[in-house]
Amino acid sequence: MEPIFALDIGTRMVMGLVMTKNKEQGYEIIASAKTEHKQRAMYDGQVHDVDEVARAVIKVKEALEKKLDMPLKQVAVAAAGRALRTEVACAEHKEPLPVRWEREDVLALEMEAVHLALRQLQSSTDDDAQSYHCVGYSPIAWWNEGEEISNLIGQRGRVAKVSVIATFLPRTVVDGLVAVLSQVGLEMTSLTLEPIAAGQAAIPMNMRRLNLALVDIGAGTADIALTRNGSFFAYGMVPMAGDEVTEAICTHYLLDFKVGEKVKREITTKAQLSFKDFLGAKVVAQKEDVLNVIMSVVGKLAESISKEILILNNDVPQAIILIGGGSLTPMLSEMIAETLGIPQNRVGIQVRERLGEIFGEKSLKGPESVTPIGIGIAALEGKGLQYYSVTVNNTIVSIFEIQLATVAEALLAAGILPRSFFGKPGAALTFEWNCEMRVIKGTLGSPAQLSVNGIPGKLEQALKAGDQITFIPGEPGNDAQVSFKEVLPPHDAKWILWNGQREIYAPQVLVNNQLAYETDKILDGYKITYIPNDDLNNLLKQKGYNLQKKEEIEYRVNGEAHNINLDREILVNGCRVEDSSIIDDGDSIEVNTKQIMIGELGLLPRPFIFSVNGVEIEFPPQETIISFRGMPVSENQPLEDGMDLRVDGFKRMPILSDLLPYVKFPEEVPPGSSLKLRVNGQIAEFTTVLHPGDRVTAIWN
């Protein structure tokens, strides 16, 4: 197997090694080299100063090339484990009518779901949607018409839905690594995550059945990986590590950071430490004094690591394995054991010397060498994310593949939206036609034009390094447009005689009871009434008649509602008809409705009713007066629909003397008697005006 160049670009140190796989003995380290950054160019595993990091990388690269006497062109690296993001998203597509879901339709829907996952990531992190690389995705469920199925391809339906789980890495992390490697003439061929790489080397496969916690303590962060039942099942991170310990020493003794780092490393090897502070004064400190200075920050680091382990594992693991340069921090392993409440011998530091199946370069020692060895193992075993470049419309696009990368994934990585893979169909036109729903479909969009290396390609086509993709987005279809003339049934206009007048009899189209013309456009949501020109019934509908319903007139008399049917006669070519009949060209139609005169209603005024001495008396009307809107009307005047007639029988209101002839008085009246008159209990006279319902009393006293 070809040797692999593995590079661990850490916050404090850059370490590289070249290793190969030996089927019989395991993994052989051919050469190694390391150097420290001259100044702080990395923060929390992310490149902040490309030039400074590149200087450290080129130093390691040149040292290895000198040892091997060969150029190094390709390299495997690792990204900080906390940078990985995972999102689950669903995408749905609807069609007006059932269609067959082809492979490219399903793939475009999956890409849409990945794009939605990217947007979810943006909203949850307040980052720009394009600041992440999609490093892989997997469909996890498909639905057709709301029913979950195992395979959507080939199914028919109107609504398709897919759910995917997608993983992303921040572009700033990846692009920073790529920028450094490009500057020193290296091409990244494999990318893994630091905790995954460390686990490959630090915990053998047969030990992963135990519940173990691997803690990679660097300068800026402590990455955590947990094993159980034969695999890694959780990853976490604590945003503090060895630098906090160094800062505590620098703050207490007023030291430059490099001097503080040197003091921290000498604590475990010297009983008395001697150094100069920032002002040049010589300082001599006992080991116990320096340990007291860092005790609180080491305790805080141990507490943070223990807390994150308990959150991820929901329990105390069986053992804790520490790697990385920060694992050598004094008192750290003891404090982690104390915080978790486990024996101190259950917290150990893993070093290269104890790694099984690793041989070769003897100078590579200590816990800080475990991660670069793991990076090499991941690359040799093909467990890293394969990385290469293609071009999309002359723009270089970086491709990571967990599975085989496709053209669709390259387009997505280039920022091309999935909806442009296929031209969107034009909007459909929906309207009601005589209470029946109708749909006119828009035209289909044109598919995108796609070629790979000048040859027509497909979205699902696999890619290889250097492929050149040309993509022209699909054009959307036209929205549905139609006029009334285009949807009218075939018909011929007819000339008829209507009540003696020659006119054309054609179909009638109404929109919301308003007449429309054949040349008018139908708009979405129209409620259309279509009346054809075939028979008498439809002709009468157009004219406002209803053959099945008798015509009637409504009127009121003194506020009381009445209605009366009109006698209607329909003649077709001179013959009376009672039912509908076919109307042909040249037919004569007459509709005669007999008018009703007001005199035919037999309207009579009602008498006034009075009570005289307890007896009800009807006072007859003097005449009959019929009026409409305050004006008198003749009995020979036609009755019109909605008339409000008033019928009166008195020119004036009667007075009490008018009523006396209808009163029965005693035949003999005692001499000297007088007539006492009262109306409604009040004293009245002969000229007192009466009103209907008055109570009159006339007594001889």
C-alpha positions as CSV (number, residue, x, y, z in Angstrom):
1,M,0.0,0.0,0.0
2,E,1.2,3.5,-0.8
3,P,2.5,5.5,2.2
4,I,0.2,8.3,3.6
5,F,1.3,11.7,4.8
6,A,-0.8,12.5,8.0
7,L,-0.7,16.0,9.4
8,D,-2.1,17.2,12.7
9,I,-2.3,21.0,12.7
10,G,-2.9,21.8,16.4
11,T,-3.4,25.0,18.3
12,R,0.1,24.9,19.7
13,M,2.0,22.3,17.6
14,V,2.1,20.9,14.0
15,M,3.0,17.2,13.8
16,G,3.4,15.2,10.7
17,L,4.2,11.6,9.9
18,V,4.5,9.3,7.0
19,M,3.1,5.8,7.6
20,T,2.0,2.7,5.7
21,K,0.1,-0.4,6.4
22,N,1.8,-3.8,6.8
23,K,-0.8,-6.6,6.5
24,E,1.2,-8.8,8.9
25,Q,2.5,-6.4,11.6
26,G,0.0,-3.5,11.5
27,Y,1.0,0.1,10.8
28,E,4.5,1.3,10.2
29,I,5.6,4.9,10.9
30,I,8.4,5.6,8.3
31,A,9.2,9.1,9.4
32,S,7.9,11.9,11.7
33,A,8.5,15.6,12.4
34,K,7.0,18.3,14.5
35,T,7.3,22.0,15.3
36,E,5.6,24.7,17.3
37,H,3.9,27.8,16.0
38,K,6.1,30.8,16.7
39,Q,3.1,32.8,17.7
40,R,-0.6,32.1,18.3
41,A,-1.9,31.4,14.8
42,M,-4.5,28.8,15.7
43,Y,-7.5,29.2,18.1
44,D,-9.7,26.3,19.2
45,G,-8.5,24.2,16.2
46,Q,-9.3,26.9,13.6
47,V,-6.8,28.7,11.4
48,H,-6.6,32.4,12.1
49,D,-3.2,33.3,10.5
50,V,-2.7,31.3,7.3
51,D,0.8,32.5,6.7
52,E,2.0,31.7,10.2
53,V,0.4,28.2,10.1
54,A,1.8,27.6,6.6
55,R,5.4,28.4,7.9
56,A,5.0,25.7,10.5
57,V,3.6,23.2,8.0
58,I,6.3,23.8,5.4
59,K,8.9,23.2,8.1
60,V,7.4,19.8,9.0
61,K,6.9,19.0,5.3
62,E,10.5,19.8,4.3
63,A,11.9,17.9,7.3
64,L,9.9,14.8,6.2
65,E,10.9,15.2,2.6
66,K,14.6,15.4,3.6
67,K,14.3,12.2,5.7
68,L,12.5,10.3,2.9
69,D,14.3,11.9,0.0
70,M,11.1,12.2,-1.9
71,P,8.5,15.0,-2.5
72,L,5.2,15.0,-0.6
73,K,2.2,16.2,-2.6
74,Q,-0.9,14.8,-0.9
75,V,-1.8,14.9,2.8
76,A,-4.5,13.6,5.2
77,V,-5.7,16.1,7.9
78,A,-8.3,16.4,10.6
79,A,-10.8,19.1,11.5
80,A,-11.9,19.9,15.1
81,G,-14.7,17.4,16.1
82,R,-16.9,20.2,17.5
83,A,-17.2,21.6,14.0
84,L,-19.4,18.8,12.7
85,R,-23.1,19.7,12.3
86,T,-26.0,17.3,11.7
87,E,-29.5,18.3,10.5
88,V,-32.6,16.4,9.6
89,A,-35.0,18.0,7.1
90,C,-38.0,17.2,4.9
91,A,-38.9,18.4,1.4
92,E,-42.2,18.1,-0.4
93,H,-43.3,18.4,-4.0
94,K,-46.9,18.8,-5.3
95,E,-48.4,18.4,-8.7
96,P,-51.9,19.3,-9.8
97,L,-52.5,15.9,-11.3
98,P,-50.9,12.5,-10.5
99,V,-47.5,11.9,-12.1
100,R,-44.9,9.1,-12.1
101,W,-41.9,10.0,-9.9
102,E,-38.8,9.3,-11.9
103,R,-35.3,8.8,-10.4
104,E,-34.2,12.4,-11.2
105,D,-37.4,13.8,-9.6
106,V,-36.6,11.9,-6.4
107,L,-32.9,13.0,-6.5
108,A,-33.9,16.7,-7.0
109,L,-36.3,16.3,-4.0
110,E,-33.5,14.9,-1.9
111,M,-31.2,17.8,-2.9
112,E,-34.0,20.2,-1.9
113,A,-34.2,18.5,1.5
114,V,-30.4,18.9,1.9
115,H,-30.8,22.6,1.0
116,L,-33.5,23.0,3.6
117,A,-31.2,21.3,6.2
118,L,-28.6,23.9,5.3
119,R,-31.1,26.7,5.9
120,Q,-32.1,25.2,9.2
121,L,-28.4,25.2,10.2
122,Q,-28.2,28.8,9.2
123,S,-31.2,29.9,11.3
124,S,-29.9,27.9,14.3
125,T,-26.4,29.3,14.2
126,D,-27.0,32.8,12.8
127,D,-24.4,32.0,10.1
128,D,-24.7,32.5,6.3
129,A,-26.2,29.4,4.6
130,Q,-23.2,29.1,2.3
131,S,-20.6,28.9,5.2
132,Y,-20.9,25.1,5.5
133,H,-19.7,22.2,3.3
134,C,-22.2,19.4,3.0
135,V,-19.9,16.3,3.6
136,G,-22.7,13.8,3.1
137,Y,-26.3,12.9,3.4
138,S,-28.6,9.9,3.6
139,P,-32.3,9.6,2.8
140,I,-34.1,8.2,5.8
141,A,-37.8,8.1,4.7
142,W,-40.0,8.6,1.6
143,W,-43.7,9.3,1.4
144,N,-46.2,9.2,-1.5
145,E,-49.6,10.8,-1.0
146,G,-48.9,10.9,2.7
147,E,-48.1,7.2,3.0
148,E,-44.6,6.1,4.0
149,I,-43.0,3.8,1.4
150,S,-39.6,2.1,1.0
151,N,-38.9,3.5,-2.5
152,L,-40.5,6.5,-4.2
153,I,-39.0,5.9,-7.7
154,G,-41.7,4.6,-10.1
155,Q,-44.6,5.5,-7.8
156,R,-47.5,7.6,-9.0
157,G,-49.1,10.5,-7.1
158,R,-49.6,14.2,-6.6
159,V,-47.6,14.7,-3.4
160,A,-44.1,13.3,-2.8
161,K,-42.0,13.9,0.3
162,V,-38.6,12.8,1.4
163,S,-36.6,13.1,4.7
164,V,-32.8,13.2,4.8
165,I,-30.1,13.4,7.5
166,A,-27.3,15.7,6.3
167,T,-23.8,16.4,7.8
168,F,-22.0,19.7,7.4
169,L,-18.6,21.2,8.2
170,P,-18.0,25.0,8.5
171,R,-16.4,26.3,5.3
172,T,-14.1,28.5,7.5
173,V,-12.6,25.4,9.1
174,V,-12.2,23.5,5.9
175,D,-11.2,26.5,3.8
176,G,-8.6,27.6,6.3
177,L,-7.0,24.1,6.2
178,V,-7.1,24.1,2.4
179,A,-5.6,27.6,2.2
180,V,-2.7,26.5,4.4
181,L,-2.1,23.3,2.4
182,S,-2.3,25.1,-1.0
183,Q,0.3,27.6,0.2
184,V,2.8,24.9,0.8
185,G,2.0,22.9,-2.3
186,L,0.0,20.1,-0.7
187,E,-3.3,18.7,-1.9
188,M,-5.8,17.4,0.8
189,T,-7.0,14.0,-0.1
190,S,-8.7,12.9,3.1
191,L,-10.3,14.7,6.0
192,T,-11.4,13.2,9.3
193,L,-12.6,14.6,12.6
194,E,-10.0,14.8,15.4
195,P,-11.9,12.7,18.0
196,I,-12.7,10.1,15.4
197,A,-9.0,10.0,14.4
198,A,-7.8,9.8,18.0
199,G,-10.2,7.0,18.7
200,Q,-8.9,5.0,15.8
201,A,-5.5,4.8,17.4
202,A,-6.1,5.1,21.1
203,I,-8.8,2.5,21.6
204,P,-8.5,-0.8,19.7
205,M,-11.6,-2.2,18.1
206,N,-11.9,-5.0,20.7
207,M,-12.0,-2.5,23.5
208,R,-14.8,-0.4,22.1
209,R,-17.3,-2.8,23.5
210,L,-16.6,-1.2,26.9
211,N,-18.0,2.1,28.0
212,L,-14.9,4.3,27.7
213,A,-14.3,8.0,27.5
214,L,-11.5,9.3,25.3
215,V,-10.4,12.9,26.1
216,D,-8.1,14.6,23.6
217,I,-6.7,17.6,25.6
218,G,-5.0,20.1,23.4
219,A,-4.1,23.7,23.9
220,G,-7.4,25.3,23.2
221,T,-10.1,22.6,23.5
222,A,-10.7,19.2,24.9
223,D,-12.5,16.8,22.5
224,I,-14.4,13.9,24.0
225,A,-15.5,10.6,22.3
226,L,-17.4,7.8,24.0
227,T,-17.5,4.1,23.2
228,R,-20.1,1.4,23.9
229,N,-21.1,-1.9,22.3
230,G,-18.3,-1.9,19.9
231,S,-18.4,1.6,18.4
232,F,-18.1,5.3,19.2
233,F,-21.6,6.6,19.9
234,A,-21.2,10.3,21.1
235,Y,-18.8,13.2,20.7
236,G,-18.4,16.4,22.7
237,M,-16.1,19.3,23.4
238,V,-15.0,21.5,26.3
239,P,-13.9,25.0,25.2
240,M,-10.9,25.1,27.5
241,A,-7.6,23.1,27.8
242,G,-3.9,23.6,28.3
243,D,-3.8,27.3,27.4
244,E,-5.9,28.2,30.5
245,V,-3.2,26.6,32.7
246,T,-0.4,28.5,30.9
247,E,-2.4,31.8,31.2
248,A,-2.7,31.3,35.0
249,I,1.1,30.9,35.3
250,C,1.7,33.9,33.0
251,T,-0.7,36.1,35.0
252,H,0.7,35.2,38.4
253,Y,4.4,35.6,37.5
254,L,4.0,38.2,34.7
255,L,5.5,36.0,32.0
256,D,5.5,36.0,28.2
257,F,3.2,33.1,26.9
258,K,6.2,31.1,25.6
259,V,8.0,31.3,28.9
260,G,4.8,30.3,30.8
261,E,4.4,27.3,28.5
262,K,8.0,26.3,29.3
263,V,7.4,26.6,33.0
264,K,4.2,24.5,32.8
265,R,6.1,21.7,31.1
266,E,9.0,21.7,33.6
267,I,6.7,21.3,36.6
268,T,6.6,17.5,36.3
269,T,10.4,17.2,35.9
270,K,11.9,19.8,38.3
271,A,11.5,20.5,42.0
272,Q,12.7,24.1,41.6
273,L,12.0,26.3,38.6
274,S,14.1,29.3,37.5
275,F,12.9,31.8,34.8
276,K,12.8,35.5,34.0
277,D,9.6,37.6,34.0
278,F,8.5,40.0,31.4
279,L,10.5,42.9,33.0
280,G,13.7,40.8,33.0
281,A,13.8,40.0,36.7
282,K,14.9,36.5,37.6
283,V,12.3,34.4,39.5
284,V,13.0,31.2,41.4
285,A,9.8,29.2,42.3
286,Q,9.3,25.9,44.1
287,K,7.2,23.2,42.3
288,E,4.6,23.3,45.1
289,D,4.2,27.0,44.7
290,V,3.5,26.7,41.0
291,L,1.1,23.8,41.6
292,N,-0.8,26.0,44.0
293,V,-1.0,28.7,41.3
294,I,-2.6,26.4,38.7
295,M,-4.7,24.2,41.1
296,S,-7.9,26.2,40.7
297,V,-7.8,26.3,36.9
298,V,-6.9,22.6,36.6
299,G,-9.8,21.8,38.9
300,K,-12.1,23.9,36.7
301,L,-10.8,22.0,33.6
302,A,-11.3,18.6,35.3
303,E,-14.8,19.7,36.4
304,S,-15.8,20.8,32.9
305,I,-14.5,17.6,31.3
306,S,-16.3,15.4,33.9
307,K,-19.6,17.3,33.4
308,E,-19.5,16.9,29.6
309,I,-18.8,13.2,29.9
310,L,-21.8,12.7,32.3
311,I,-24.1,14.7,29.9
312,L,-23.0,12.6,26.9
313,N,-22.9,9.2,28.7
314,N,-25.8,9.7,31.2
315,D,-23.5,7.8,33.7
316,V,-19.9,7.4,34.8
317,P,-17.9,5.4,32.2
318,Q,-15.8,2.5,33.2
319,A,-12.6,4.3,32.4
320,I,-11.2,7.6,31.1
321,I,-8.3,7.7,28.6
322,L,-6.4,10.9,28.2
323,I,-4.4,11.9,25.1
324,G,-2.9,15.1,23.7
325,G,-0.2,17.3,25.1
326,G,-2.7,18.8,27.6
327,S,-3.1,15.4,29.2
328,L,0.3,15.9,30.9
329,T,-1.1,18.8,32.9
330,P,-0.1,18.2,36.6
331,M,-3.0,17.0,38.9
332,L,-5.5,16.8,36.0
333,S,-6.0,13.0,35.9
334,E,-6.3,12.9,39.7
335,M,-8.9,15.6,39.8
336,I,-11.0,14.0,37.0
337,A,-11.0,10.7,39.0
338,E,-12.0,12.6,42.1
339,T,-14.7,14.6,40.3
340,L,-16.3,11.5,38.7
341,G,-15.9,9.4,41.9
342,I,-13.9,6.6,40.3
343,P,-10.6,5.0,41.3
344,Q,-7.5,7.0,40.2
345,N,-6.2,4.0,38.3
346,R,-9.3,4.2,36.0
347,V,-8.0,7.5,34.6
348,G,-4.9,7.0,32.4
349,I,-2.8,8.7,29.8
350,Q,-2.5,6.8,26.5
351,V,0.9,7.2,24.8
352,R,2.3,6.0,21.5
353,E,4.5,3.5,23.2
354,R,1.5,1.4,24.4
355,L,-0.3,1.4,21.1
356,G,-0.6,-2.0,19.6
357,E,0.2,-2.7,15.9
358,I,2.2,0.5,15.6
359,F,5.9,0.2,14.9
360,G,8.6,2.1,13.2
361,E,9.9,5.6,14.1
362,K,11.0,5.3,17.7
363,S,11.4,9.1,18.3
364,L,7.7,9.6,18.1
365,K,6.5,9.4,21.7
366,G,4.0,10.6,24.2
367,P,0.3,11.3,24.2
368,E,0.5,14.2,21.7
369,S,1.4,11.7,18.9
370,V,-1.8,9.6,19.2
371,T,-4.0,11.9,17.1
372,P,-1.6,12.2,14.1
373,I,-1.3,8.4,14.1
374,G,-5.1,8.1,14.1
375,I,-5.3,10.5,11.2
376,G,-2.9,8.2,9.2
377,I,-4.9,5.1,10.2
378,A,-8.2,6.7,9.1
379,A,-6.7,7.6,5.7
380,L,-5.1,4.2,5.2
381,E,-8.4,2.5,6.1
382,G,-10.4,4.8,3.8
383,K,-12.5,6.1,6.8
384,G,-11.8,9.7,6.1
385,L,-13.9,12.0,4.0
386,Q,-12.4,11.9,0.5
387,Y,-11.7,15.3,-0.9
388,Y,-11.2,16.5,-4.4
389,S,-12.1,19.4,-6.7
390,V,-14.4,19.7,-9.8
391,T,-15.5,22.8,-11.7
392,V,-19.1,24.0,-12.0
393,N,-19.5,26.7,-14.7
394,N,-15.7,27.4,-14.5
395,T,-15.8,27.8,-10.7
396,I,-13.8,25.4,-8.6
397,V,-15.9,23.4,-6.1
398,S,-14.5,21.3,-3.2
399,I,-16.2,17.9,-2.9
400,F,-16.3,15.7,0.2
401,E,-17.7,12.3,-0.2
402,I,-19.0,9.9,2.4
403,Q,-20.5,7.9,-0.4
404,L,-19.8,8.4,-4.1
405,A,-20.3,12.1,-5.0
406,T,-22.8,12.9,-7.8
407,V,-23.3,15.8,-10.1
408,A,-26.3,16.9,-8.0
409,E,-24.1,17.2,-4.9
410,A,-21.6,19.2,-6.8
411,L,-24.3,21.6,-8.0
412,L,-25.5,21.9,-4.4
413,A,-22.0,22.6,-3.2
414,A,-21.7,25.3,-5.9
415,G,-24.7,27.1,-4.4
416,I,-27.1,26.2,-7.2
417,L,-30.6,25.7,-5.8
418,P,-32.3,22.4,-6.5
419,R,-35.4,24.1,-7.8
420,S,-33.3,25.2,-10.9
421,F,-32.5,21.5,-11.8
422,F,-35.9,21.4,-13.5
423,G,-37.9,24.2,-15.0
424,K,-40.9,24.9,-12.8
425,P,-44.3,24.1,-14.5
426,G,-46.4,27.1,-15.2
427,A,-49.2,27.8,-12.8
428,A,-52.5,26.0,-13.4
429,L,-55.8,27.9,-13.9
430,T,-58.7,26.7,-11.8
431,F,-62.3,27.9,-12.2
432,E,-65.9,26.7,-11.8
433,W,-68.0,25.9,-14.9
434,N,-71.6,25.5,-14.0
435,C,-70.7,24.5,-10.5
436,E,-68.1,21.9,-11.8
437,M,-64.4,22.5,-11.0
438,R,-62.1,22.7,-14.0
439,V,-58.3,22.9,-14.2
440,I,-56.2,24.1,-17.2
441,K,-52.6,23.1,-16.7
442,G,-49.7,25.4,-17.4
443,T,-47.0,24.3,-19.8
444,L,-44.1,22.2,-18.5
445,G,-40.8,23.8,-17.8
446,S,-37.8,22.9,-19.8
447,P,-35.2,20.7,-18.0
448,A,-31.8,22.1,-17.2
449,Q,-29.0,21.6,-19.7
450,L,-26.2,19.6,-18.0
451,S,-22.9,18.3,-19.4
452,V,-19.8,16.7,-17.8
453,N,-16.6,17.2,-19.6
454,G,-18.6,18.4,-22.7
455,I,-20.8,15.2,-22.8
456,P,-24.5,15.4,-21.7
457,G,-24.7,14.2,-18.1
458,K,-27.3,13.3,-15.4
459,L,-27.8,14.5,-11.9
460,E,-27.1,11.0,-10.4
461,Q,-23.9,10.6,-12.5
462,A,-20.8,9.9,-10.3
463,L,-17.9,12.4,-10.4
464,K,-14.1,12.0,-10.3
465,A,-11.4,14.6,-9.6
466,G,-11.0,17.3,-12.2
467,D,-14.4,16.8,-13.9
468,Q,-15.8,20.0,-15.5
469,I,-19.6,20.5,-15.2
470,T,-21.5,23.0,-17.3
471,F,-25.0,23.8,-16.0
472,I,-27.7,25.9,-17.6
473,P,-30.8,26.2,-15.3
474,G,-34.2,25.0,-16.6
475,E,-36.6,27.5,-17.9
476,P,-40.0,27.8,-16.1
477,G,-43.1,26.9,-18.0
478,N,-45.8,29.4,-18.9
479,D,-48.8,30.0,-16.7
480,A,-52.1,28.7,-18.1
481,Q,-54.0,31.2,-20.1
482,V,-57.3,30.6,-21.9
483,S,-60.2,32.7,-23.2
484,F,-63.9,31.8,-23.0
485,K,-63.9,31.1,-26.7
486,E,-61.3,28.4,-26.3
487,V,-63.3,26.4,-23.7
488,L,-66.8,27.0,-25.2
489,P,-68.4,23.8,-26.6
490,P,-68.9,23.8,-30.4
491,H,-72.0,25.8,-31.4
492,D,-73.6,27.7,-34.2
493,A,-75.4,31.0,-33.7
494,K,-79.1,31.1,-34.7
495,W,-81.3,33.9,-36.0
496,I,-84.8,33.9,-34.3
497,L,-87.8,36.2,-33.9
498,W,-88.2,37.2,-30.3
499,N,-91.6,38.9,-29.7
500,G,-91.5,40.0,-33.3
501,Q,-87.9,41.3,-33.3
502,R,-85.2,39.5,-35.3
503,E,-82.1,38.8,-33.2
504,I,-79.3,36.4,-32.9
505,Y,-79.5,33.5,-30.4
506,A,-76.0,32.5,-29.2
507,P,-74.6,30.9,-26.0
508,Q,-74.4,33.2,-23.0
509,V,-71.5,33.3,-20.5
510,L,-71.9,35.0,-17.1
511,V,-69.1,35.6,-14.5
512,N,-70.5,36.5,-11.1
513,N,-73.8,37.2,-12.8
514,Q,-72.1,39.7,-15.2
515,L,-72.2,39.1,-18.9
516,A,-68.8,38.1,-20.3
517,Y,-67.5,38.0,-23.9
518,E,-65.9,35.2,-25.8
519,T,-62.7,37.1,-26.3
520,D,-62.3,37.8,-22.5
521,K,-59.6,35.9,-20.6
522,I,-60.6,33.4,-17.8
523,L,-59.0,34.3,-14.5
524,D,-58.1,32.0,-11.7
525,G,-61.1,31.4,-9.3
526,Y,-63.8,32.5,-11.8
527,K,-67.3,31.2,-11.1
528,I,-68.7,30.8,-14.6
529,T,-72.3,30.2,-15.7
530,Y,-72.7,28.9,-19.2
531,I,-76.1,28.9,-20.9
532,P,-76.1,27.2,-24.3
533,N,-78.4,28.1,-27.3
534,D,-80.1,24.8,-27.8
535,D,-83.7,24.8,-26.4
536,L,-86.5,27.0,-25.2
537,N,-85.6,26.6,-21.6
538,N,-82.1,28.1,-22.1
539,L,-83.5,30.9,-24.2
540,L,-85.9,31.9,-21.5
541,K,-83.0,31.7,-19.0
542,Q,-81.1,34.1,-21.1
543,K,-84.2,36.4,-21.2
544,G,-84.7,36.2,-17.4
545,Y,-87.6,33.7,-17.5
546,N,-88.0,30.3,-15.8
547,L,-90.2,27.9,-17.7
548,Q,-90.5,25.6,-14.7
549,K,-91.6,28.4,-12.4
550,K,-94.8,30.4,-12.7
551,E,-94.3,34.1,-12.8
552,E,-95.8,36.0,-9.9
553,I,-96.2,39.5,-8.6
554,E,-95.7,40.6,-5.1
555,Y,-97.5,43.6,-3.7
556,R,-98.7,45.1,-0.4
557,V,-102.1,46.5,0.6
558,N,-102.0,48.8,3.7
559,G,-98.7,47.1,4.7
560,E,-100.0,43.5,4.3
561,A,-98.0,41.4,1.8
562,H,-99.8,39.6,-1.1
563,N,-98.7,37.7,-4.2
564,I,-100.6,36.7,-7.3
565,N,-99.7,34.4,-10.2
566,L,-99.6,35.8,-13.7
567,D,-101.0,33.9,-16.7
568,R,-98.1,33.5,-19.1
569,E,-98.5,32.2,-22.6
570,I,-95.5,30.9,-24.7
571,L,-95.9,30.5,-28.4
572,V,-93.3,28.8,-30.6
573,N,-94.0,29.3,-34.3
574,G,-97.6,30.2,-33.2
575,C,-98.2,27.1,-31.2
576,R,-98.6,27.3,-27.4
577,V,-96.0,25.2,-25.5
578,E,-95.9,24.1,-21.9
579,D,-92.5,22.4,-21.8
580,S,-89.1,23.1,-23.3
581,S,-88.5,22.4,-27.0
582,I,-85.6,22.6,-29.4
583,I,-85.1,26.0,-30.9
584,D,-84.0,26.0,-34.6
585,D,-82.7,28.7,-36.8
586,G,-85.6,31.0,-37.9
587,D,-88.0,30.0,-35.2
588,S,-90.4,32.6,-33.8
589,I,-90.9,32.8,-30.1
590,E,-93.5,35.0,-28.3
591,V,-94.0,35.3,-24.6
592,N,-97.2,37.0,-23.6
593,T,-98.0,37.7,-20.0
594,K,-101.5,38.8,-19.1
595,Q,-101.5,42.0,-17.1
596,I,-103.6,42.2,-14.0
597,M,-105.4,45.5,-13.4
598,I,-105.7,47.0,-10.0
599,G,-109.5,46.9,-10.2
600,E,-109.3,43.1,-10.6
601,L,-107.9,42.8,-7.1
602,G,-111.3,43.8,-5.5
603,L,-109.8,46.1,-3.0
604,L,-112.3,47.5,-0.5
605,P,-111.7,49.8,2.5
606,R,-112.4,48.4,5.9
607,P,-115.1,50.1,8.2
608,F,-114.1,51.8,11.4
609,I,-114.9,49.9,14.6
610,F,-116.2,51.8,17.6
611,S,-117.6,50.8,21.0
612,V,-120.8,52.6,22.0
613,N,-122.2,51.9,25.4
614,G,-120.3,48.6,25.3
615,V,-121.7,47.6,22.0
616,E,-119.4,47.2,19.0
617,I,-120.5,49.3,16.0
618,E,-119.2,49.2,12.4
619,F,-119.1,52.7,10.8
620,P,-119.2,52.0,7.0
621,P,-116.7,53.7,4.6
622,Q,-118.0,56.6,2.6
623,E,-116.1,55.6,-0.6
624,T,-113.1,53.6,-2.0
625,I,-109.8,55.5,-2.5
626,I,-106.7,53.6,-3.8
627,S,-103.3,55.3,-3.8
628,F,-99.6,54.5,-4.6
629,R,-96.8,56.6,-3.3
630,G,-99.4,59.2,-2.2
631,M,-101.0,59.5,-5.6
632,P,-104.4,58.1,-6.4
633,V,-104.5,55.2,-9.0
634,S,-107.1,54.1,-11.4
635,E,-108.7,50.6,-11.3
636,N,-107.7,50.3,-14.9
637,Q,-104.0,50.8,-14.1
638,P,-101.8,47.6,-14.4
639,L,-100.5,46.0,-11.2
640,E,-96.7,46.1,-11.0
641,D,-94.4,44.0,-9.0
642,G,-93.5,45.5,-5.6
643,M,-96.4,48.0,-5.5
644,D,-97.3,49.2,-2.0
645,L,-101.0,50.2,-2.3
646,R,-103.0,52.1,0.2
647,V,-106.8,51.7,0.4
648,D,-108.9,54.3,2.3
649,G,-112.7,54.8,2.7
650,F,-112.9,58.1,4.4
651,K,-112.2,61.6,3.2
652,R,-112.2,62.8,6.8
653,M,-112.3,61.3,10.2
654,P,-115.9,60.9,11.7
655,I,-117.1,63.1,14.5
656,L,-119.2,62.0,17.4
657,S,-122.5,63.2,15.9
658,D,-121.9,61.0,12.8
659,L,-122.0,58.0,15.1
660,L,-125.3,58.8,16.9
661,P,-127.6,57.4,14.2
662,Y,-126.1,54.0,14.9
663,V,-126.8,54.3,18.7
664,K,-130.0,52.7,20.2
665,F,-131.4,55.1,22.8
666,P,-134.5,54.5,25.0
667,E,-137.8,55.1,23.3
668,E,-138.9,57.5,26.1
669,V,-136.7,60.0,27.6
670,P,-137.7,61.6,31.0
671,P,-138.5,65.3,30.7
672,G,-135.6,67.5,31.7
673,S,-133.0,64.8,30.9
674,S,-129.7,65.9,29.3
675,L,-127.4,63.7,27.0
676,K,-124.1,63.1,28.6
677,L,-121.3,62.3,26.0
678,R,-117.9,60.8,26.8
679,V,-115.1,59.4,24.6
680,N,-112.6,57.0,26.2
681,G,-113.9,58.3,29.6
682,Q,-113.4,61.9,28.8
683,I,-116.3,64.5,28.5
684,A,-117.0,65.0,24.8
685,E,-119.1,67.1,22.5
686,F,-121.0,66.4,19.2
687,T,-118.0,67.7,17.2
688,T,-115.4,65.6,19.0
689,V,-113.3,63.8,16.3
690,L,-113.3,60.0,16.6
691,H,-110.6,57.5,15.8
692,P,-111.0,53.7,15.1
693,G,-111.4,51.8,18.4
694,D,-112.6,54.7,20.5
695,R,-115.0,53.9,23.4
696,V,-118.1,56.2,23.3
697,T,-120.6,56.6,26.1
698,A,-124.0,58.4,25.3
699,I,-126.4,58.4,28.3
700,W,-129.5,60.4,29.0
701,N,-129.2,61.8,32.5
